[in-house]
Amino acid sequence: MIENLLSWTVHWAQTPYGTLALFILAFAESSFFPVPPDVLLISLALINPALSLFYALITLIGSVLGGVFGYFLGIKGGKPLLERFVKKEKIETVHQYFQKYEAWAIVIAGFTPIPYKVFTISAGVFYVKFKTFVLASIVGRGGRFFLVGLSILLFGKEIRELLEKYFNVISIIFVLLLVGGFFILKKLPVFNFTKKPEGGQ
């Protein structure tokens, strides 16, 4: 079934509706669809490398809007909705991540192979601040998709095999560097968007 979904996803790159399909896929993957939008993003970017960053932007917009949809699903549906897809013990683990790492949990989920949809819905369930959620989603998702787009823009088809085989490993290494950089930025008040305002929740 997954192979069929992948084939169906990639085939849109050969149609006039590839960009629209990319937006819809990115939106859906953030809340319920299993195939990551990177598959179609890579296919479209390899066909037209000059538009790689444009495709990355479309993917980012669709993904963040889909994440917002998942966020409000979490608020409206609550835990019963989440428990239909995720085991209770895993939900508690996600809750602990939110309590301990706040926005960083969303950034990491958005950038790495960790199922982002679990965190979008959970963010609503556990009432993560909306602004924090959106900013963290933009950072995590944007870092991931623009890395793909920029790589193809610079190296073209030569990087295709590298992306297909080693993207998960590359993303994990990159996120370690990303977290290190944001740890430094977090010390500066202007970048500390996870800090709770005085008197706030």
Phi and psi in degrees as GROMACS dihedral restraints (atoms count N, CA, C in turn):
[ dihedral_restraints ]
;  ai    aj    ak    al  type     phi  dphi    fc
    3     4     5     6     1   -63.6    20    10
    4     5     6     7     1   -41.3    20    10
    6     7     8     9     1   -61.3    20    10
    7     8     9    10     1   -40.3    20    10
    9    10    11    12     1   -65.3    20    10
   10    11    12    13     1   -40.2    20    10
   12    13    14    15     1   -64.4    20    10
   13    14    15    16     1   -40.0    20    10
   15    16    17    18     1   -63.3    20    10
   16    17    18    19     1   -45.6    20    10
   18    19    20    21     1   -62.6    20    10
   19    20    21    22     1   -42.8    20    10
   21    22    23    24     1   -63.7    20    10
   22    23    24    25     1   -38.8    20    10
   24    25    26    27     1   -66.0    20    10
   25    26    27    28     1   -47.3    20    10
   27    28    29    30     1   -66.3    20    10
   28    29    30    31     1   -31.5    20    10
   30    31    32    33     1   -63.1    20    10
   31    32    33    34     1   -22.1    20    10
   33    34    35    36     1   -66.4    20    10
   34    35    36    37     1   -22.2    20    10
   36    37    38    39     1   -65.6    20    10
   37    38    39    40     1   -22.1    20    10
   39    40    41    42     1   -94.8    20    10
   40    41    42    43     1     8.7    20    10
   42    43    44    45     1  -115.2    20    10
   43    44    45    46     1   165.3    20    10
   45    46    47    48     1   -69.0    20    10
   46    47    48    49     1    -8.9    20    10
   48    49    50    51     1  -103.5    20    10
   49    50    51    52     1    18.6    20    10
   51    52    53    54     1   -58.6    20    10
   52    53    54    55     1   -43.8    20    10
   54    55    56    57     1   -66.4    20    10
   55    56    57    58     1   -43.6    20    10
   57    58    59    60     1   -64.0    20    10
   58    59    60    61     1   -41.6    20    10
   60    61    62    63     1   -63.1    20    10
   61    62    63    64     1   -36.8    20    10
   63    64    65    66     1   -62.8    20    10
   64    65    66    67     1   -44.3    20    10
   66    67    68    69     1   -62.2    20    10
   67    68    69    70     1   -47.5    20    10
   69    70    71    72     1   -64.0    20    10
   70    71    72    73     1   -42.9    20    10
   72    73    74    75     1   -62.9    20    10
   73    74    75    76     1   -44.5    20    10
   75    76    77    78     1   -62.0    20    10
   76    77    78    79     1   -39.5    20    10
   78    79    80    81     1   -64.0    20    10
   79    80    81    82     1   -49.0    20    10
   81    82    83    84     1   -67.7    20    10
   82    83    84    85     1   -37.3    20    10
   84    85    86    87     1   -65.5    20    10
   85    86    87    88     1   -24.4    20    10
   87    88    89    90     1   -76.0    20    10
   88    89    90    91     1   -10.7    20    10
   90    91    92    93     1  -132.6    20    10
   91    92    93    94     1   -26.8    20    10
   93    94    95    96     1  -155.5    20    10
   94    95    96    97     1   -28.1    20    10
   96    97    98    99     1   -75.9    20    10
   97    98    99   100     1   137.9    20    10
   99   100   101   102     1   -81.4    20    10
  100   101   102   103     1   -23.4    20    10
  102   103   104   105     1   -86.4    20    10
  103   104   105   106     1   124.7    20    10
  105   106   107   108     1   -67.5    20    10
  106   107   108   109     1   145.6    20    10
  108   109   110   111     1   -68.7    20    10
  109   110   111   112     1   -14.7    20    10
  111   112   113   114     1   -54.8    20    10
  112   113   114   115     1   -33.2    20    10
  114   115   116   117     1   -59.8    20    10
  115   116   117   118     1   -50.1    20    10
  117   118   119   120     1   -75.0    20    10
  118   119   120   121     1   -35.4    20    10
  120   121   122   123     1   -58.0    20    10
  121   122   123   124     1   -47.3    20    10
  123   124   125   126     1   -63.3    20    10
  124   125   126   127     1   -43.8    20    10
  126   127   128   129     1   -61.3    20    10
  127   128   129   130     1   -47.3    20    10
  129   130   131   132     1   -65.8    20    10
  130   131   132   133     1   -42.2    20    10
  132   133   134   135     1   -66.5    20    10
  133   134   135   136     1   -34.4    20    10
  135   136   137   138     1   -70.9    20    10
  136   137   138   139     1   -31.0    20    10
  138   139   140   141     1   -69.9    20    10
  139   140   141   142     1   -39.0    20    10
  141   142   143   144     1  -138.1    20    10
  142   143   144   145     1    80.8    20    10
  144   145   146   147     1   -56.9    20    10
  145   146   147   148     1   -28.9    20    10
  147   148   149   150     1   -63.6    20    10
  148   149   150   151     1   -22.6    20    10
  150   151   152   153     1  -102.2    20    10
  151   152   153   154     1    14.9    20    10
  153   154   155   156     1   -56.7    20    10
  154   155   156   157     1   -46.0    20    10
  156   157   158   159     1   -70.5    20    10
  157   158   159   160     1   -31.7    20    10
  159   160   161   162     1   -64.0    20    10
  160   161   162   163     1   -44.5    20    10
  162   163   164   165     1   -64.5    20    10
  163   164   165   166     1   -36.5    20    10
  165   166   167   168     1   -62.9    20    10
  166   167   168   169     1   -40.0    20    10
  168   169   170   171     1   -65.7    20    10
  169   170   171   172     1   -43.1    20    10
  171   172   173   174     1   -60.5    20    10
  172   173   174   175     1   -42.2    20    10
  174   175   176   177     1   -64.0    20    10
  175   176   177   178     1   -42.4    20    10
  177   178   179   180     1   -62.0    20    10
  178   179   180   181     1   -48.3    20    10
  180   181   182   183     1   -61.0    20    10
  181   182   183   184     1   -47.3    20    10
  183   184   185   186     1   -62.9    20    10
  184   185   186   187     1   -40.6    20    10
  186   187   188   189     1   -67.6    20    10
  187   188   189   190     1   -44.1    20    10
  189   190   191   192     1   -66.7    20    10
  190   191   192   193     1   -41.3    20    10
  192   193   194   195     1   -64.3    20    10
  193   194   195   196     1   -37.9    20    10
  195   196   197   198     1   -65.7    20    10
  196   197   198   199     1   -36.5    20    10
  198   199   200   201     1   -64.2    20    10
  199   200   201   202     1   -38.9    20    10
  201   202   203   204     1   -63.2    20    10
  202   203   204   205     1   -40.1    20    10
  204   205   206   207     1   -60.7    20    10
  205   206   207   208     1   -44.9    20    10
  207   208   209   210     1   -63.9    20    10
  208   209   210   211     1   -37.0    20    10
  210   211   212   213     1   -59.1    20    10
  211   212   213   214     1   -47.1    20    10
  213   214   215   216     1   -74.2    20    10
  214   215   216   217     1   -26.5    20    10
  216   217   218   219     1   -61.4    20    10
  217   218   219   220     1   -41.3    20    10
  219   220   221   222     1   -63.0    20    10
  220   221   222   223     1   -40.9    20    10
  222   223   224   225     1   -66.0    20    10
  223   224   225   226     1   -45.0    20    10
  225   226   227   228     1   -78.1    20    10
  226   227   228   229     1   -41.5    20    10
  228   229   230   231     1   -87.4    20    10
  229   230   231   232     1   -28.7    20    10
  231   232   233   234     1    68.6    20    10
  232   233   234   235     1  -163.2    20    10
  234   235   236   237     1   -61.1    20    10
  235   236   237   238     1   -36.7    20    10
  237   238   239   240     1   -55.1    20    10
  238   239   240   241     1   -38.1    20    10
  240   241   242   243     1   -65.9    20    10
  241   242   243   244     1   -45.7    20    10
  243   244   245   246     1   -64.7    20    10
  244   245   246   247     1   -37.3    20    10
  246   247   248   249     1   -70.5    20    10
  247   248   249   250     1   -13.4    20    10
  249   250   251   252     1   -73.3    20    10
  250   251   252   253     1   -22.0    20    10
  252   253   254   255     1  -116.3    20    10
  253   254   255   256     1   -21.4    20    10
  255   256   257   258     1  -131.2    20    10
  256   257   258   259     1   140.2    20    10
  258   259   260   261     1   -64.5    20    10
  259   260   261   262     1   149.5    20    10
  261   262   263   264     1   -59.0    20    10
  262   263   264   265     1   -39.2    20    10
  264   265   266   267     1   -65.7    20    10
  265   266   267   268     1   -32.9    20    10
  267   268   269   270     1   -72.1    20    10
  268   269   270   271     1   -34.8    20    10
  270   271   272   273     1   -62.2    20    10
  271   272   273   274     1   -41.5    20    10
  273   274   275   276     1   -65.3    20    10
  274   275   276   277     1   -36.4    20    10
  276   277   278   279     1   -63.2    20    10
  277   278   279   280     1   -44.2    20    10
  279   280   281   282     1   -61.7    20    10
  280   281   282   283     1   -41.3    20    10
  282   283   284   285     1   -59.8    20    10
  283   284   285   286     1   -42.2    20    10
  285   286   287   288     1   -64.4    20    10
  286   287   288   289     1   -37.7    20    10
  288   289   290   291     1   -60.7    20    10
  289   290   291   292     1   -44.2    20    10
  291   292   293   294     1   -62.8    20    10
  292   293   294   295     1   -42.2    20    10
  294   295   296   297     1   -65.9    20    10
  295   296   297   298     1   -37.1    20    10
  297   298   299   300     1   -86.0    20    10
  298   299   300   301     1   -42.2    20    10
  300   301   302   303     1  -111.8    20    10
  301   302   303   304     1   -10.5    20    10
  303   304   305   306     1    50.3    20    10
  304   305   306   307     1  -120.8    20    10
  306   307   308   309     1   -62.9    20    10
  307   308   309   310     1   -28.2    20    10
  309   310   311   312     1   -63.6    20    10
  310   311   312   313     1   -31.0    20    10
  312   313   314   315     1   -62.7    20    10
  313   314   315   316     1   -39.1    20    10
  315   316   317   318     1   -71.7    20    10
  316   317   318   319     1   -41.4    20    10
  318   319   320   321     1   -59.2    20    10
  319   320   321   322     1   -47.3    20    10
  321   322   323   324     1   -66.6    20    10
  322   323   324   325     1   -42.3    20    10
  324   325   326   327     1   -64.0    20    10
  325   326   327   328     1   -35.7    20    10
  327   328   329   330     1   -71.7    20    10
  328   329   330   331     1   -29.6    20    10
  330   331   332   333     1   -93.2    20    10
  331   332   333   334     1   -36.7    20    10
  333   334   335   336     1   -95.3    20    10
  334   335   336   337     1   178.6    20    10
  336   337   338   339     1   -69.7    20    10
  337   338   339   340     1    -2.5    20    10
  339   340   341   342     1   -57.2    20    10
  340   341   342   343     1   133.8    20    10
  342   343   344   345     1   -57.0    20    10
  343   344   345   346     1   107.0    20    10
  345   346   347   348     1   -64.3    20    10
  346   347   348   349     1   -34.5    20    10
  348   349   350   351     1   -60.9    20    10
  349   350   351   352     1   -32.9    20    10
  351   352   353   354     1   -62.5    20    10
  352   353   354   355     1   -38.7    20    10
  354   355   356   357     1   -78.5    20    10
  355   356   357   358     1   -30.8    20    10
  357   358   359   360     1   -66.9    20    10
  358   359   360   361     1   -46.1    20    10
  360   361   362   363     1   -68.7    20    10
  361   362   363   364     1   -41.5    20    10
  363   364   365   366     1   -63.7    20    10
  364   365   366   367     1   -34.9    20    10
  366   367   368   369     1   -60.2    20    10
  367   368   369   370     1   -36.2    20    10
  369   370   371   372     1   -73.3    20    10
  370   371   372   373     1   -40.9    20    10
  372   373   374   375     1   -60.8    20    10
  373   374   375   376     1   -41.5    20    10
  375   376   377   378     1   -97.9    20    10
  376   377   378   379     1    12.3    20    10
  378   379   380   381     1    55.7    20    10
  379   380   381   382     1    46.3    20    10
  381   382   383   384     1   -65.9    20    10
  382   383   384   385     1   142.0    20    10
  384   385   386   387     1   -57.3    20    10
  385   386   387   388     1   134.7    20    10
  387   388   389   390     1   -60.6    20    10
  388   389   390   391     1   -44.3    20    10
  390   391   392   393     1   -62.2    20    10
  391   392   393   394     1   -42.7    20    10
  393   394   395   396     1   -61.0    20    10
  394   395   396   397     1   -43.9    20    10
  396   397   398   399     1   -60.9    20    10
  397   398   399   400     1   -47.1    20    10
  399   400   401   402     1   -65.4    20    10
  400   401   402   403     1   -47.0    20    10
  402   403   404   405     1   -60.9    20    10
  403   404   405   406     1   -43.6    20    10
  405   406   407   408     1   -66.3    20    10
  406   407   408   409     1   -36.8    20    10
  408   409   410   411     1   -65.4    20    10
  409   410   411   412     1   -42.3    20    10
  411   412   413   414     1   -62.8    20    10
  412   413   414   415     1   -42.7    20    10
  414   415   416   417     1   -64.6    20    10
  415   416   417   418     1   -50.4    20    10
  417   418   419   420     1   -67.6    20    10
  418   419   420   421     1   -52.1    20    10
  420   421   422   423     1   -68.1    20    10
  421   422   423   424     1   -41.2    20    10
  423   424   425   426     1   -63.0    20    10
  424   425   426   427     1   -42.9    20    10
  426   427   428   429     1   -59.1    20    10
  427   428   429   430     1   -41.0    20    10
  429   430   431   432     1   -69.1    20    10
  430   431   432   433     1   -52.0    20    10
  432   433   434   435     1   -72.4    20    10
  433   434   435   436     1   -36.5    20    10
  435   436   437   438     1   -74.3    20    10
  436   437   438   439     1   -25.3    20    10
  438   439   440   441     1   -63.4    20    10
  439   440   441   442     1   -44.1    20    10
  441   442   443   444     1   -63.4    20    10
  442   443   444   445     1   -50.3    20    10
  444   445   446   447     1   -61.5    20    10
  445   446   447   448     1   -44.2    20    10
  447   448   449   450     1   -66.9    20    10
  448   449   450   451     1   -37.9    20    10
  450   451   452   453     1   -62.2    20    10
  451   452   453   454     1   -44.4    20    10
  453   454   455   456     1   -70.7    20    10
  454   455   456   457     1   -36.6    20    10
  456   457   458   459     1   -60.9    20    10
  457   458   459   460     1   -39.7    20    10
  459   460   461   462     1   -83.2    20    10
  460   461   462   463     1   -36.5    20    10
  462   463   464   465     1  -117.0    20    10
  463   464   465   466     1   -10.4    20    10
  465   466   467   468     1    60.2    20    10
  466   467   468   469     1  -141.9    20    10
  468   469   470   471     1   -68.4    20    10
  469   470   471   472     1   -16.9    20    10
  471   472   473   474     1   -63.1    20    10
  472   473   474   475     1   -24.7    20    10
  474   475   476   477     1   -95.5    20    10
  475   476   477   478     1    -2.1    20    10
  477   478   479   480     1   -57.9    20    10
  478   479   480   481     1   -50.3    20    10
  480   481   482   483     1   -62.9    20    10
  481   482   483   484     1   -39.1    20    10
  483   484   485   486     1   -62.3    20    10
  484   485   486   487     1   -43.8    20    10
  486   487   488   489     1   -65.5    20    10
  487   488   489   490     1   -43.0    20    10
  489   490   491   492     1   -67.6    20    10
  490   491   492   493     1   -36.1    20    10
  492   493   494   495     1   -91.5    20    10
  493   494   495   496     1   -34.8    20    10
  495   496   497   498     1  -123.3    20    10
  496   497   498   499     1    15.3    20    10
  498   499   500   501     1   -61.7    20    10
  499   500   501   502     1   -40.6    20    10
  501   502   503   504     1   -60.9    20    10
  502   503   504   505     1   -43.6    20    10
  504   505   506   507     1   -65.9    20    10
  505   506   507   508     1   -44.2    20    10
  507   508   509   510     1   -60.3    20    10
  508   509   510   511     1   -42.2    20    10
  510   511   512   513     1   -65.7    20    10
  511   512   513   514     1   -38.1    20    10
  513   514   515   516     1   -66.7    20    10
  514   515   516   517     1   -43.1    20    10
  516   517   518   519     1   -62.2    20    10
  517   518   519   520     1   -43.7    20    10
  519   520   521   522     1   -65.2    20    10
  520   521   522   523     1   -38.6    20    10
  522   523   524   525     1   -68.6    20    10
  523   524   525   526     1   -29.9    20    10
  525   526   527   528     1   -63.4    20    10
  526   527   528   529     1   -41.6    20    10
  528   529   530   531     1   -66.7    20    10
  529   530   531   532     1   -38.2    20    10
  531   532   533   534     1   -63.6    20    10
  532   533   534   535     1   -45.6    20    10
  534   535   536   537     1   -63.4    20    10
  535   536   537   538     1   -39.7    20    10
  537   538   539   540     1   -61.1    20    10
  538   539   540   541     1   -43.0    20    10
  540   541   542   543     1   -65.6    20    10
  541   542   543   544     1   -41.4    20    10
  543   544   545   546     1   -72.4    20    10
  544   545   546   547     1   -25.0    20    10
  546   547   548   549     1   -64.1    20    10
  547   548   549   550     1   -38.4    20    10
  549   550   551   552     1   -69.1    20    10
  550   551   552   553     1   -44.7    20    10
  552   553   554   555     1   -64.5    20    10
  553   554   555   556     1   -30.8    20    10
  555   556   557   558     1   -62.9    20    10
  556   557   558   559     1   -24.3    20    10
  558   559   560   561     1   -71.7    20    10
  559   560   561   562     1   -17.9    20    10
  561   562   563   564     1   -92.4    20    10
  562   563   564   565     1   123.6    20    10
  564   565   566   567     1   -52.8    20    10
  565   566   567   568     1   -36.1    20    10
  567   568   569   570     1   -66.2    20    10
  568   569   570   571     1   -25.8    20    10
  570   571   572   573     1   -98.7    20    10
  571   572   573   574     1    -3.9    20    10
  573   574   575   576     1   -84.5    20    10
  574   575   576   577     1    70.1    20    10
  576   577   578   579     1   -80.5    20    10
  577   578   579   580     1    -0.1    20    10
  579   580   581   582     1   -93.3    20    10
  580   581   582   583     1    -5.7    20    10
  582   583   584   585     1   -73.2    20    10
  583   584   585   586     1   132.7    20    10
  585   586   587   588     1   -79.6    20    10
  586   587   588   589     1   133.5    20    10
  588   589   590   591     1   -68.0    20    10
  589   590   591   592     1   154.0    20    10
  591   592   593   594     1   -62.5    20    10
  592   593   594   595     1   132.7    20    10
  594   595   596   597     1    82.8    20    10
  595   596   597   598     1    -4.9    20    10
  597   598   599   600     1   -88.3    20    10
  598   599   600   601     1   177.8    20    10
